[in-house]
Amino acid sequence: MGKSHVYAAGFLAVLLLVSPETRADPSGPQDAPSPVQITSGPQDEYEPQWSPDGSMLSYGCGGMGDQNVAVMDLESGEQTLLTEGLPFVHATTWSPDGREIAYVTSAPVEGGFVSHVYIVTLADKAVRQFTHVESIDGSPAWSPDGKAIAFPSERSGAFNLWIQGLDGSAATMVTDDPALDHGPEWSPDGQAIAFHSRRGGSSSIWIYRIKDGDLTQLTGHEAHDQYPDWSPDGNYIAFDSTRSGNMDIWIQPVAGGEAVQVTFADAMDMRPSWSPDGRKIAFSSDRSGSIDVWVVDVPQAAQPGKK
């Protein structure tokens, strides 16, 4: 049985049974939910993202020089590779209709390499290149209306956020700062983009408002907060942070308030993705020895319907 199937078989039923009341993380507070491991083995699986209907997870898998975009059906546990033999894969993002996935990989150029955003279709595995400027593009995020993709790019001389339409229109730079802006994620209503930035020294979570270009700093800890993801109701943002002494998953109310720690292992828990039903967060972690996909229950206070 392959690595991705070791924990996949029957894990959907396990996820439905695990809750903060019935299973606690022994490394955290008594009521801390215990993450469930989804993949296992020597091959890395990382940066998971839920499909819009919650039935699948996408992620990058493999080792440097031979990585691929993979999807796992959460009912059957079956893994499907959508690409073959890429130099690396970074940051998958689903189209709102669930038919396509955008991701980043590299291409060699004289004196080095560039990276671009590509799009693969699930039905036939057809791949098309989305960005073409000779630069380093990264971490794409598909807009909720399906009409655009946001991504960070070095094409301005520093990493800033850009938005490019699926209609073939040119990309537009939407942040302009010499510090790094990265990891964009659209709000569920499409009116804002959360991202992490080093413009304050350490990496913090910021929110860019589409309508007026207003920028708001959400977190300001001396530790590094990065890779935000919105809850489906838009009330919270999950992110990974080093504020506990190692990298863990945290959530922060968008309206303000204290951040809440979600994972507690002495490991690197990274790149959270909130499930469409608002009840779980997928993330990648090296707590098992290699980087694998894990899923944890959202704390009760941030569950759907809670105020």
PyMOL commands that set and color helices and strands:
alter all, ss='L'
color gray80, all
select helices_A, chain A and resi 3-6+11-17+300-302
alter helices_A, ss='H'
color red, helices_A
select strands_A, chain A and resi 36-37+45-50+56-63+66-73+79-81+90-94+100-109+112-121+127-129+141-142+148-153+160-165+172-173+181-186+192-197+204-209+215-217+225-230+236-241+248-253+260-261+269-274+280-285+292-297
alter strands_A, ss='S'
color yellow, strands_A
deselect
rebuild
show_as cartoon
